[in-house]
Amino acid sequence: MFTIQVTKECGCFKKSSYENNMQFDNKDDALLQAKLMESHMNQKFCQKHLFWVEEEGNTFKINVEEKPREENSGGCCGGGHCS
């Protein structure tokens, strides 16, 4: 069995239709689902966290980390035309 484990269930995860510790019979199905979840969570959740998949034995861990805050951005959009 292969498991997808979300290491920290943030509020957005808890509100979503996803379940933690989902189990799959084969590795390919588990990896595909983990990557789909990672992509969806990074694009559709509140943008306060970063999510990434890490393989650890028969477990695909979706790690969660707070996004770093940009300090002193000065309102610049980062397009390179402000300097």
NUDO-263511 format. One record per residue: residue number from 1; z, x, y of N, C-alpha, C in turn; residue in one letter. Coordinates in pm, whole numbers. Atoms other than C-alpha are relative to their C-alpha. Layout:
% NUDO-263511
[NUM; [Z; X; Y]; [Z; X; Y]; [Z; X; Y]; "A"]
...
This chain:
% NUDO-263511
[1; [0; 84; -118]; [0; 0; 0]; [0; 88; 125]; "M"]
[2; [7; -67; -129]; [-73; 105; 358]; [59; -94; 104]; "F"]
[3; [-73; 79; -99]; [136; -10; 653]; [-39; 39; 141]; "T"]
[4; [13; -26; -144]; [76; -45; 1026]; [135; -31; 61]; "I"]
[5; [-133; 14; -59]; [403; 12; 1207]; [-8; 28; 150]; "Q"]
[6; [-12; -19; -144]; [451; -35; 1581]; [139; 56; 24]; "V"]
[7; [-128; -70; -11]; [724; 212; 1674]; [95; -63; 101]; "T"]
[8; [-85; 67; -99]; [851; 15; 1975]; [-68; -130; 40]; "K"]
[9; [59; 130; -32]; [789; -356; 2022]; [30; -34; 146]; "E"]
[10; [-16; 36; -141]; [736; -400; 2396]; [-16; -152; 15]; "C"]
[11; [9; 143; -26]; [740; -744; 2556]; [-137; -58; -28]; "G"]
[12; [136; 48; 24]; [362; -777; 2543]; [-29; -13; -150]; "C"]
[13; [20; 7; 144]; [363; -700; 2171]; [71; -121; -58]; "F"]
[14; [-78; 113; 51]; [634; -957; 2106]; [-66; -133; 33]; "K"]
[15; [69; 123; -40]; [431; -1221; 2294]; [-135; -17; -69]; "K"]
[16; [133; 4; 62]; [111; -1135; 2108]; [7; -63; -140]; "S"]
[17; [7; 55; 136]; [-5; -1272; 1774]; [13; 109; -106]; "S"]
[18; [-13; -110; 95]; [35; -927; 1614]; [137; -2; -69]; "Y"]
[19; [-123; -15; 76]; [297; -862; 1348]; [25; 148; -24]; "E"]
[20; [-34; -138; 31]; [481; -537; 1292]; [7; 16; -152]; "N"]
[21; [-7; -37; 141]; [470; -364; 952]; [-97; -80; -88]; "N"]
[22; [103; 65; 81]; [150; -533; 835]; [-39; 93; -114]; "M"]
[23; [34; -80; 117]; [49; -417; 488]; [-141; -31; -49]; "Q"]
[24; [137; 9; 48]; [-295; -352; 342]; [-11; 71; -134]; "F"]
[25; [21; -61; 132]; [-421; -268; -6]; [-79; 129; 8]; "D"]
[26; [76; -125; -6]; [-663; -1; 112]; [7; 64; 138]; "N"]
[27; [-18; -82; -120]; [-656; 275; 369]; [-100; -36; 109]; "K"]
[28; [103; 30; -100]; [-985; 187; 541]; [31; -127; 79]; "D"]
[29; [-35; 125; -68]; [-874; -169; 619]; [118; 20; 95]; "D"]
[30; [-118; -26; -83]; [-539; -47; 753]; [-38; 80; 124]; "A"]
[31; [41; -84; -112]; [-699; 220; 971]; [-85; -79; 99]; "L"]
[32; [84; 82; -87]; [-960; -20; 1107]; [86; -96; 83]; "L"]
[33; [-87; 94; -71]; [-695; -278; 1197]; [88; 72; 102]; "Q"]
[34; [-84; -77; -92]; [-469; -13; 1355]; [-79; 42; 124]; "A"]
[35; [84; -42; -113]; [-755; 116; 1573]; [-38; -120; 87]; "K"]
[36; [29; 121; -78]; [-849; -239; 1676]; [121; -42; 83]; "L"]
[37; [-124; 34; -71]; [-488; -309; 1769]; [23; 96; 117]; "M"]
[38; [-19; -102; -104]; [-462; 18; 1964]; [-92; -28; 120]; "E"]
[39; [97; 26; -106]; [-776; -62; 2162]; [37; -127; 79]; "S"]
[40; [-36; 126; -65]; [-672; -421; 2234]; [126; 16; 85]; "H"]
[41; [-126; -16; -71]; [-321; -323; 2336]; [-18; 84; 126]; "M"]
[42; [24; -84; -118]; [-446; -51; 2573]; [-83; -72; 106]; "N"]
[43; [87; 68; -95]; [-702; -283; 2733]; [58; -131; 52]; "Q"]
[44; [-40; 136; -35]; [-532; -624; 2738]; [147; -19; 34]; "K"]
[45; [-141; 14; -30]; [-159; -564; 2760]; [24; 37; 147]; "F"]
[46; [-36; -7; -143]; [24; -524; 3097]; [-30; 134; 68]; "C"]
[47; [35; -133; -55]; [-85; -160; 3148]; [121; 85; 39]; "Q"]
[48; [-119; -83; -26]; [273; -28; 3167]; [17; 107; -108]; "K"]
[49; [-16; -92; 112]; [237; 153; 2832]; [-134; 54; -47]; "H"]
[50; [113; -56; 72]; [-3; 376; 2644]; [28; -15; -148]; "L"]
[51; [-14; 18; 144]; [-63; 310; 2274]; [-97; 94; -70]; "F"]
[52; [89; -82; 80]; [-203; 550; 2015]; [44; -2; -145]; "W"]
[53; [-23; 6; 144]; [-236; 560; 1637]; [17; 141; -55]; "V"]
[54; [-28; -125; 67]; [-95; 838; 1425]; [19; -29; -149]; "E"]
[55; [-12; 20; 145]; [-130; 865; 1047]; [115; 85; -53]; "E"]
[56; [-115; -69; 59]; [188; 956; 858]; [15; -49; -143]; "E"]
[57; [-1; 43; 140]; [146; 936; 481]; [-80; -128; -15]; "G"]
[58; [65; 130; 18]; [62; 575; 393]; [28; -95; 116]; "N"]
[59; [-33; 82; -117]; [171; 454; 736]; [-84; 41; 119]; "T"]
[60; [68; -23; -128]; [-38; 419; 1051]; [96; -48; 107]; "F"]
[61; [-97; 34; -103]; [210; 433; 1336]; [-73; -19; 132]; "K"]
[62; [49; 21; -136]; [116; 280; 1669]; [115; 36; 91]; "I"]
[63; [-103; -51; -89]; [319; 481; 1915]; [-15; -63; 139]; "N"]
[64; [-5; 63; -132]; [421; 344; 2255]; [70; 95; 95]; "V"]
[65; [-60; -87; -101]; [490; 545; 2567]; [-28; -60; 138]; "E"]
[66; [23; 49; -136]; [536; 446; 2931]; [-106; 86; 67]; "E"]
[67; [101; -74; -76]; [240; 539; 3149]; [70; 74; 113]; "K"]
[68; [-59; -72; -113]; [326; 808; 3402]; [-39; -66; 131]; "P"]
[69; [28; 58; -132]; [352; 683; 3758]; [-66; 104; 87]; "R"]
[70; [66; -91; -93]; [118; 835; 4009]; [77; -2; 131]; "E"]
[71; [-75; -9; -124]; [322; 959; 4302]; [-91; 54; 109]; "E"]
[72; [73; -48; -118]; [181; 1014; 4650]; [-151; -10; -16]; "N"]
[73; [144; 17; 13]; [-161; 878; 4565]; [-63; -30; 135]; "S"]
[74; [50; 23; -135]; [-194; 787; 4933]; [-100; -114; 8]; "G"]
[75; [94; 112; 0]; [-391; 476; 4843]; [-140; 39; -44]; "G"]
[76; [131; -45; 45]; [-680; 684; 4715]; [-33; -60; -136]; "C"]
[77; [41; 62; 126]; [-878; 520; 4437]; [-39; 104; -104]; "C"]
[78; [35; -104; 94]; [-960; 856; 4278]; [-149; 22; -16]; "G"]
[79; [145; -12; 9]; [-1332; 829; 4341]; [-57; 131; 51]; "G"]
[80; [44; -133; -44]; [-1350; 1178; 4495]; [-56; 2; 141]; "G"]
[81; [59; 3; -134]; [-1469; 1065; 4838]; [103; 2; 111]; "H"]
[82; [-105; 4; -101]; [-1133; 1072; 5019]; [32; 137; 58]; "C"]
[83; [-38; -131; -50]; [-1105; 1449; 5064]; [-106; 63; 85]; "S"]
